[in-house]
Amino acid sequence: MGKGDKKSRRGKIILGSSGVRRPKSSKTKAFVKTEEVPVQKVEKKAKVAEAPKVEHKPKAKVAEPVAITETEITVAPEKAVKKVVKKAKEDAAE
């Protein structure tokens, strides 16, 4: 039995516990009470966090929608379209 034994006196001293083998004595006090000294409370000033200055950016202006009056539709001449289609077919065949 030794320092690591929880049941022996020496083990309880090492482990810092007490129990059946080494009971605490209720007669001894850990410290002697002295006169109480009044403690002055000092009020701490509350620190107010200053809000960072934010520069406001101007908001984007929304353009008004423009009404479309007339649309011009240009149609390619049929001969030109036929030539392009014919040329594309020839190139695909090769």
VEXDOMI-516175 format. One record per residue: residue number from 1; x negated, y negated, z of N, C-alpha, C, O in turn. Coordinates in nm, 3 decimals. Example, Ala and Ser with C-alpha at 12.3 -4.5 7.8 and 13.67 -1.06 7.14 Angstrom:
<pts>
(1,(-1.319,0.569,0.780),(-1.230,0.450,0.780),(-1.320,0.330,0.780),(-1.424,0.332,0.846))
(2,(-1.285,0.225,0.708),(-1.367,0.106,0.714),(-1.290,-0.003,0.787),(-1.341,-0.114,0.804))
</pts>
This chain:
<pts>
(1,(-0.085,0.116,0.000),(0.000,0.000,0.000),(-0.090,-0.123,0.000),(-0.192,-0.129,0.068))
(2,(-0.047,-0.221,-0.081),(-0.135,-0.336,-0.091),(-0.063,-0.460,-0.139),(0.054,-0.482,-0.111))
(3,(-0.140,-0.539,-0.212),(-0.090,-0.671,-0.254),(0.029,-0.662,-0.350),(0.113,-0.752,-0.352))
(4,(0.038,-0.559,-0.427),(0.146,-0.550,-0.523),(0.270,-0.483,-0.470),(0.372,-0.476,-0.539))
(5,(0.265,-0.432,-0.348),(0.378,-0.359,-0.290),(0.479,-0.456,-0.231),(0.445,-0.535,-0.142))
(6,(0.602,-0.451,-0.279),(0.705,-0.544,-0.234),(0.754,-0.513,-0.093),(0.815,-0.598,-0.028))
(7,(0.729,-0.391,-0.043),(0.782,-0.352,0.086),(0.685,-0.376,0.201),(0.726,-0.381,0.317))
(8,(0.557,-0.390,0.171),(0.459,-0.408,0.278),(0.446,-0.555,0.317),(0.486,-0.644,0.242))
(9,(0.388,-0.579,0.434),(0.370,-0.716,0.483),(0.278,-0.793,0.390),(0.307,-0.907,0.353))
(10,(0.166,-0.732,0.353),(0.069,-0.799,0.266),(0.129,-0.830,0.128),(0.104,-0.936,0.072))
(11,(0.208,-0.738,0.075),(0.273,-0.760,-0.054),(0.373,-0.875,-0.048),(0.385,-0.953,-0.143))
(12,(0.444,-0.885,0.064),(0.541,-0.993,0.079),(0.471,-1.127,0.093),(0.520,-1.228,0.044))
(13,(0.356,-1.128,0.160),(0.280,-1.252,0.173),(0.231,-1.297,0.036),(0.241,-1.415,0.001))
(14,(0.178,-1.204,-0.041),(0.126,-1.235,-0.175),(0.239,-1.281,-0.267),(0.223,-1.379,-0.340))
(15,(0.353,-1.210,-0.264),(0.464,-1.244,-0.351),(0.542,-1.366,-0.302),(0.621,-1.423,-0.378))
(16,(0.522,-1.406,-0.179),(0.589,-1.524,-0.126),(0.732,-1.499,-0.090),(0.813,-1.591,-0.094))
(17,(0.766,-1.378,-0.055),(0.903,-1.348,-0.017),(0.906,-1.301,0.128),(0.802,-1.278,0.189))
(18,(1.024,-1.287,0.180),(1.037,-1.232,0.315),(1.151,-1.130,0.310),(1.223,-1.122,0.211))
(19,(1.166,-1.056,0.414),(1.269,-0.953,0.413),(1.269,-0.876,0.542),(1.241,-0.932,0.647))
(20,(1.300,-0.746,0.537),(1.311,-0.663,0.656),(1.175,-0.651,0.724),(1.168,-0.661,0.847))
(21,(1.071,-0.631,0.649),(0.938,-0.612,0.707),(0.877,-0.743,0.755),(0.793,-0.743,0.846))
(22,(0.917,-0.856,0.696),(0.859,-0.986,0.734),(0.971,-1.090,0.733),(0.979,-1.172,0.641))
(23,(1.057,-1.086,0.834),(1.170,-1.178,0.836),(1.127,-1.322,0.862),(1.024,-1.347,0.925))
(24,(1.206,-1.415,0.814),(1.179,-1.557,0.838),(1.217,-1.587,0.982),(1.317,-1.537,1.033))
(25,(1.137,-1.670,1.046),(1.176,-1.710,1.181),(1.257,-1.837,1.169),(1.213,-1.934,1.107))
(26,(1.374,-1.837,1.228),(1.462,-1.953,1.219),(1.422,-2.060,1.319),(1.477,-2.171,1.315))
(27,(1.327,-2.030,1.410),(1.286,-2.125,1.512),(1.190,-2.230,1.458),(1.196,-2.346,1.499))
(28,(1.104,-2.191,1.367),(1.006,-2.287,1.316),(1.068,-2.370,1.205),(1.144,-2.319,1.122))
(29,(1.033,-2.498,1.204),(1.083,-2.586,1.102),(0.968,-2.622,1.008),(0.852,-2.626,1.049))
(30,(1.002,-2.645,0.887),(0.900,-2.675,0.788),(0.836,-2.811,0.811),(0.718,-2.828,0.783))
(31,(0.912,-2.908,0.861),(0.857,-3.040,0.886),(0.933,-3.105,1.002),(1.043,-3.063,1.038))
(32,(0.872,-3.205,1.058),(0.933,-3.277,1.168),(0.999,-3.401,1.109),(0.936,-3.473,1.032))
(33,(1.122,-3.425,1.145),(1.196,-3.538,1.092),(1.146,-3.666,1.157),(1.135,-3.674,1.280))
(34,(1.116,-3.763,1.075),(1.068,-3.891,1.126),(1.176,-3.996,1.106),(1.285,-3.964,1.058))
(35,(1.147,-4.117,1.141),(1.244,-4.224,1.125),(1.269,-4.249,0.977),(1.178,-4.243,0.894))
(36,(1.391,-4.276,0.948),(1.425,-4.303,0.809),(1.389,-4.448,0.776),(1.429,-4.541,0.847))
(37,(1.316,-4.465,0.672),(1.278,-4.598,0.628),(1.377,-4.639,0.520),(1.397,-4.567,0.422))
(38,(1.440,-4.756,0.538),(1.535,-4.797,0.435),(1.464,-4.824,0.303),(1.359,-4.888,0.298))
(39,(1.522,-4.775,0.198),(1.463,-4.789,0.066),(1.537,-4.901,-0.006),(1.660,-4.903,-0.012))
(40,(1.460,-4.993,-0.060),(1.522,-5.102,-0.133),(1.546,-5.059,-0.276),(1.458,-5.008,-0.345))
(41,(1.668,-5.080,-0.317),(1.701,-5.044,-0.454),(1.674,-5.163,-0.544),(1.718,-5.275,-0.518))
(42,(1.602,-5.136,-0.648),(1.569,-5.240,-0.744),(1.656,-5.218,-0.867),(1.656,-5.111,-0.926))
(43,(1.730,-5.322,-0.904),(1.815,-5.310,-1.021),(1.731,-5.325,-1.146),(1.654,-5.420,-1.160))
(44,(1.746,-5.233,-1.232),(1.672,-5.238,-1.358),(1.755,-5.312,-1.459),(1.877,-5.296,-1.468))
(45,(1.687,-5.393,-1.535),(1.757,-5.465,-1.640),(1.783,-5.369,-1.755),(1.695,-5.296,-1.800))
(46,(1.905,-5.371,-1.799),(1.941,-5.283,-1.910),(1.881,-5.340,-2.038),(1.900,-5.457,-2.071))
(47,(1.811,-5.256,-2.107),(1.751,-5.298,-2.233),(1.857,-5.289,-2.342),(1.915,-5.183,-2.367))
(48,(1.880,-5.400,-2.402),(1.978,-5.404,-2.510),(1.902,-5.394,-2.641),(1.820,-5.480,-2.674))
(49,(1.931,-5.290,-2.712),(1.864,-5.270,-2.840),(1.922,-5.367,-2.941),(2.043,-5.370,-2.965))
(50,(1.834,-5.445,-2.998),(1.880,-5.540,-3.098),(1.908,-5.466,-3.227),(1.829,-5.384,-3.273))
(51,(2.022,-5.497,-3.283),(2.058,-5.433,-3.409),(1.968,-5.489,-3.519),(1.950,-5.610,-3.527))
(52,(1.913,-5.404,-3.603),(1.828,-5.454,-3.711),(1.909,-5.540,-3.806),(2.024,-5.510,-3.839))
(53,(1.846,-5.647,-3.849),(1.917,-5.736,-3.940),(1.928,-5.671,-4.076),(1.828,-5.628,-4.135))
(54,(2.049,-5.664,-4.124),(2.076,-5.599,-4.251),(2.115,-5.706,-4.351),(2.208,-5.784,-4.328))
(55,(2.044,-5.710,-4.460),(2.080,-5.804,-4.566),(2.190,-5.739,-4.650),(2.174,-5.628,-4.701))
(56,(2.299,-5.809,-4.663),(2.409,-5.756,-4.740),(2.383,-5.779,-4.887),(2.360,-5.892,-4.931))
(57,(2.386,-5.673,-4.961),(2.366,-5.681,-5.105),(2.499,-5.716,-5.170),(2.604,-5.667,-5.128))
(58,(2.495,-5.800,-5.272),(2.621,-5.832,-5.339),(2.677,-5.708,-5.407),(2.603,-5.628,-5.466))
(59,(2.806,-5.694,-5.400),(2.869,-5.578,-5.460),(2.872,-5.595,-5.611),(2.878,-5.707,-5.662))
(60,(2.867,-5.485,-5.681),(2.868,-5.488,-5.826),(3.005,-5.534,-5.875),(3.109,-5.494,-5.822))
(61,(3.001,-5.618,-5.974),(3.127,-5.665,-6.030),(3.174,-5.565,-6.133),(3.096,-5.514,-6.214))
(62,(3.302,-5.537,-6.130),(3.360,-5.441,-6.222),(3.412,-5.520,-6.342),(3.489,-5.614,-6.329))
(63,(3.367,-5.478,-6.460),(3.410,-5.545,-6.582),(3.554,-5.507,-6.612),(3.596,-5.393,-6.590))
(64,(3.627,-5.602,-6.661),(3.766,-5.575,-6.696),(3.770,-5.493,-6.824),(3.690,-5.516,-6.914))
(65,(3.860,-5.398,-6.833),(3.867,-5.316,-6.954),(3.914,-5.401,-7.073),(4.002,-5.486,-7.062))
(66,(3.851,-5.374,-7.186),(3.884,-5.447,-7.308),(3.983,-5.364,-7.386),(3.963,-5.244,-7.407))
(67,(4.088,-5.427,-7.429),(4.190,-5.357,-7.506),(4.141,-5.337,-7.649),(4.092,-5.431,-7.712))
(68,(4.153,-5.217,-7.700),(4.113,-5.187,-7.837),(4.234,-5.213,-7.926),(4.340,-5.153,-7.912))
(69,(4.213,-5.304,-8.017),(4.327,-5.342,-8.101),(4.341,-5.249,-8.221),(4.446,-5.189,-8.242))
(70,(4.235,-5.237,-8.298),(4.242,-5.152,-8.417),(4.113,-5.071,-8.428),(4.005,-5.118,-8.392))
(71,(4.126,-4.952,-8.477),(4.008,-4.871,-8.500),(3.998,-4.843,-8.648),(4.096,-4.816,-8.717))
(72,(3.878,-4.851,-8.693),(3.856,-4.823,-8.835),(3.804,-4.681,-8.849),(3.706,-4.644,-8.784))
(73,(3.867,-4.605,-8.930),(3.824,-4.468,-8.954),(3.770,-4.465,-9.096),(3.840,-4.493,-9.193))
(74,(3.644,-4.429,-9.103),(3.584,-4.418,-9.236),(3.582,-4.272,-9.276),(3.539,-4.187,-9.198))
(75,(3.626,-4.244,-9.393),(3.632,-4.108,-9.442),(3.528,-4.094,-9.553),(3.523,-4.175,-9.646))
(76,(3.448,-3.992,-9.540),(3.348,-3.968,-9.643),(3.418,-3.918,-9.769),(3.516,-3.843,-9.760))
(77,(3.369,-3.958,-9.884),(3.430,-3.909,-10.007),(3.418,-3.756,-10.015),(3.318,-3.699,-9.972))
(78,(3.519,-3.693,-10.070),(3.525,-3.548,-10.074),(3.410,-3.488,-10.155),(3.361,-3.380,-10.121))
(79,(3.367,-3.555,-10.259),(3.258,-3.503,-10.341),(3.130,-3.493,-10.260),(3.055,-3.396,-10.271))
(80,(3.104,-3.595,-10.178),(2.982,-3.595,-10.097),(2.986,-3.482,-9.994),(2.885,-3.417,-9.968))
(81,(3.104,-3.458,-9.938),(3.119,-3.351,-9.839),(3.099,-3.216,-9.906),(3.034,-3.128,-9.850))
(82,(3.156,-3.200,-10.024),(3.142,-3.073,-10.094),(2.997,-3.045,-10.128),(2.953,-2.931,-10.121))
(83,(2.920,-3.149,-10.166),(2.779,-3.130,-10.198),(2.701,-3.085,-10.075),(2.616,-2.997,-10.084))
(84,(2.730,-3.146,-9.961),(2.658,-3.111,-9.836),(2.690,-2.968,-9.796),(2.601,-2.894,-9.755))
(85,(2.815,-2.928,-9.809),(2.855,-2.792,-9.771),(2.792,-2.690,-9.865),(2.746,-2.584,-9.822))
(86,(2.790,-2.723,-9.994),(2.732,-2.633,-10.093),(2.583,-2.617,-10.068),(2.530,-2.506,-10.079))
(87,(2.514,-2.728,-10.035),(2.371,-2.723,-10.010),(2.340,-2.640,-9.885),(2.243,-2.564,-9.883))
(88,(2.424,-2.654,-9.781),(2.405,-2.579,-9.658),(2.423,-2.429,-9.681),(2.349,-2.348,-9.624))
(89,(2.519,-2.391,-9.763),(2.541,-2.250,-9.794),(2.423,-2.193,-9.869),(2.382,-2.080,-9.843))
(90,(2.367,-2.269,-9.963),(2.251,-2.222,-10.039),(2.130,-2.201,-9.949),(2.057,-2.103,-9.963))
(91,(2.109,-2.295,-9.855),(1.997,-2.282,-9.764),(2.014,-2.162,-9.670),(1.916,-2.097,-9.634))
(92,(2.137,-2.134,-9.631),(2.163,-2.019,-9.544),(2.144,-1.887,-9.617),(2.106,-1.788,-9.556))
(93,(2.171,-1.886,-9.748),(2.158,-1.763,-9.826),(2.012,-1.728,-9.848),(1.979,-1.610,-9.864))
(94,(1.925,-1.824,-9.849),(1.782,-1.797,-9.879),(1.712,-1.735,-9.766),(1.593,-1.706,-9.775))
</pts>
